[in-house]
């Protein structure tokens, strides 16, 4: 992953603003993920890729049959927060301070369920496909949350639409935080059409690929891929 992406997420307080104001729909996605995980009828191992502070996943895993938790993130402050948030799960936990793509390339173990949110889109198309192939190798079920291109639009058209949509939801952000966020999106976000994510998952070896959620403005989708 690029140095620019690492630099942005090292400023964890800006991403925390997005979570607190729900501008990226974490609450909706977390509620769906919680419902999905509660439906698991046997204990499962869980991989939280690019876990951040694990607020979404720790909440989603509460009360479930999770057997082990593994968190991966390149940010040391995020890993520290994730370690605190997941204590309440009361299961064996493991943390890796590492870029998720490097973890995927090197890890040889397997997990029942993996969640990867708002991270794959920082990669180029070929890198996304390679990551999905690695994900299929190590997991049986993948929940993927990503920005999408809508209605045949180009990346530039999507970014223009996203910039306009900042008015309102991001009004409470400090001006410098808004500008930093926009710079990150403009330079580092490479969304794909929903059909591309679904098709790439099937090409990677997942037998079923479904969309569980798309926000009303058609910017973000939550996918479920199963082997």
C-alpha positions in Angstrom: 0.0 0.0 0.0 1.2 3.5 -0.8 3.1 5.8 1.6 0.3 8.4 1.2 -2.3 5.9 2.5 -0.1 5.0 5.4 0.4 8.7 6.2 -3.3 9.4 6.1 -4.3 6.6 8.4 -1.5 7.5 10.8 -3.6 10.6 11.5 -6.1 8.4 13.2 -8.2 11.3 14.6 -9.5 12.2 11.2 -10.8 8.7 10.5 -12.3 8.7 14.0 -14.3 11.8 13.0 -15.7 9.8 10.1 -16.7 7.0 12.4 -18.2 9.3 15.1 -20.3 11.2 12.5 -21.1 8.0 10.6 -20.2 9.6 7.3 -19.0 6.3 5.9 -22.0 4.3 7.2 -20.1 2.3 9.8 -23.2 1.9 12.0 -25.3 0.3 9.2 -22.5 -2.0 8.2 -21.8 -2.9 11.8 -25.4 -3.8 12.5 -25.6 -6.0 9.4 -22.3 -7.7 10.3 -23.5 -8.3 13.9 -26.7 -9.9 12.6 -24.7 -12.1 10.3 -22.2 -13.2 13.0 -25.0 -13.9 15.5 -26.4 -16.4 12.9 -23.3 -18.5 13.0 -24.3 -21.8 14.7 -20.9 -23.0 15.6 -17.7 -21.4 17.0 -15.6 -19.5 14.4 -12.2 -18.0 14.0 -12.3 -14.3 12.9 -9.7 -12.3 11.0 -10.1 -8.5 11.2 -7.9 -7.1 8.3 -7.0 -3.4 8.4 -8.8 -3.6 11.8 -8.2 0.0 12.8 -9.3 0.5 16.4 -11.8 -2.5 16.0 -14.8 -0.5 17.2 -17.0 -1.9 14.4 -15.9 -5.5 14.7 -15.6 -5.7 18.5 -19.3 -4.6 18.7 -20.3 -6.9 15.8 -18.6 -9.9 17.5 -20.3 -9.2 20.9 -22.4 -12.2 22.0 -21.4 -14.3 19.0 -19.7 -17.7 18.9 -16.3 -16.2 18.0 -13.5 -18.6 19.1 -10.4 -16.6 18.3 -9.8 -13.0 17.1 -6.9 -11.9 14.9 -6.4 -8.2 14.1 -4.1 -6.8 11.5 -3.2 -3.1 10.9 -0.1 -1.1 10.1 -0.9 1.6 12.6 0.5 1.0 16.1 -2.0 3.4 17.8 -4.9 1.6 16.1 -3.6 -1.8 17.1 -3.3 -0.6 20.7 -6.9 0.6 20.6 -8.1 -2.6 19.0 -6.4 -4.6 21.8 -8.3 -2.7 24.4 -11.6 -2.9 22.6 -11.5 -6.7 22.1 -10.7 -7.6 25.7 -14.4 -8.0 26.3 -14.7 -10.8 23.8 -12.8 -13.0 26.3 -11.3 -15.2 23.6 -7.7 -15.8 22.5 -6.5 -12.8 20.5 -3.5 -12.1 18.2 -2.4 -8.8 16.7 -0.1 -8.1 13.7 1.3 -4.6 13.1 1.5 -5.0 9.4 0.1 -3.9 6.1 -2.8 -6.2 5.3 -1.5 -7.0 1.8 1.8 -8.2 3.3 -0.1 -10.3 5.9 -2.2 -11.9 3.1 0.9 -12.7 1.0 2.8 -14.3 3.9 0.2 -15.9 6.2 -0.3 -19.7 5.8 -3.1 -20.2 8.4 -6.8 -20.1 7.7 -9.8 -18.4 9.2 -13.5 -19.1 9.1 -14.6 -15.5 8.7 -12.7 -12.4 7.6 -13.8 -8.8 7.5 -12.0 -6.2 5.4 -13.4 -2.7 5.4 -12.6 0.4 3.3 -9.1 -0.7 2.4 -9.0 -2.8 -0.7 -9.9 0.2 -2.9 -6.5 1.7 -2.2 -5.0 -0.9 -4.5 -4.8 -1.0 -8.3 -7.1 -3.4 -10.2 -4.5 -6.2 -10.5 -3.5 -5.8 -6.8 -7.2 -6.1 -5.8 -7.6 -9.3 -7.7 -4.4 -10.7 -6.2 -5.6 -9.8 -2.7 -8.9 -11.5 -3.3 -7.1 -14.6 -4.4 -5.1 -14.6 -1.2 -8.2 -14.0 0.8 -9.9 -17.0 -0.8 -6.9 -19.1 0.2 -7.1 -18.2 3.9 -10.8 -17.7 4.5 -14.1 -19.4 4.0 -16.3 -16.3 4.3 -15.3 -12.8 3.5 -17.2 -9.6 4.3 -15.9 -6.8 2.2 -17.0 -3.1 2.6 -15.9 -0.8 -0.2 -16.6 2.4 -2.1 -18.1 1.7 -5.6 -18.5 3.3 -8.9 -22.2 3.7 -9.7 -24.1 3.6 -13.0 -21.1 3.3 -15.3 -19.4 6.3 -14.0 -15.6 6.9 -14.2 -13.4 7.3 -11.2 -13.2 11.1 -11.9 -17.0 11.3 -12.1 -17.3 9.4 -8.8 -14.8 11.6 -7.0 -16.5 14.8 -8.3 -19.8 13.4 -7.0 -18.2 12.5 -3.6 -16.7 16.0 -3.3 -20.1 17.5 -3.8 -21.6 15.1 -1.3 -19.2 16.3 1.4 -21.4 19.3 1.9 -23.7 18.6 4.8 -22.3 15.3 6.3 -18.8 16.8 6.7 -19.8 20.3 7.8 -18.9 19.6 11.4 -15.4 18.6 10.5 -12.6 21.2 11.0 -11.7 22.7 7.6 -8.2 21.2 7.7 -9.6 17.8 8.4 -12.1 18.1 5.5 -9.2 19.1 3.2 -7.0 16.3 4.4 -9.8 13.8 3.9 -10.5 15.0 0.4 -6.8 14.9 -0.6 -6.7 11.3 0.6 -9.8 10.3 -1.4 -8.6 12.2 -4.5 -5.1 10.7 -4.5 -5.6 7.2 -3.0 -9.1 5.9 -3.7 -9.7 3.7 -6.7 -13.2 2.3 -6.4 -14.6 -0.3 -8.7 -18.1 -1.1 -10.0 -20.2 -3.4 -7.8 -20.1 -6.0 -10.7 -16.3 -6.0 -10.7 -16.1 -6.8 -7.0 -18.7 -9.6 -7.4 -17.0 -11.0 -10.6 -13.5 -10.8 -9.1 -14.6 -12.7 -6.0 -16.0 -15.5 -8.1 -12.8 -15.6 -10.2 -10.8 -15.8 -7.0 -12.7 -19.0 -6.1 -15.6 -17.9 -4.0 -18.7 -19.8 -4.9 -21.2 -17.1 -3.9 -20.9 -13.4 -4.1 -23.7 -11.1 -2.8 -24.3 -7.5 -2.0 -25.8 -7.0 1.5 -25.9 -3.3 1.7 -25.5 -0.2 -0.5 -26.0 3.3 1.0 -28.7 5.5 -0.5 -26.2 7.7 -2.3 -24.6 4.7 -4.0 -21.1 5.3 -2.7 -20.5 2.2 -0.5 -21.4 -1.4 -0.6 -21.0 -4.3 1.8 -20.4 -7.7 0.1 -20.5 -11.3 1.4 -18.3 -13.8 -0.4 -18.6 -17.5 0.5 -16.5 -20.5 -0.5 
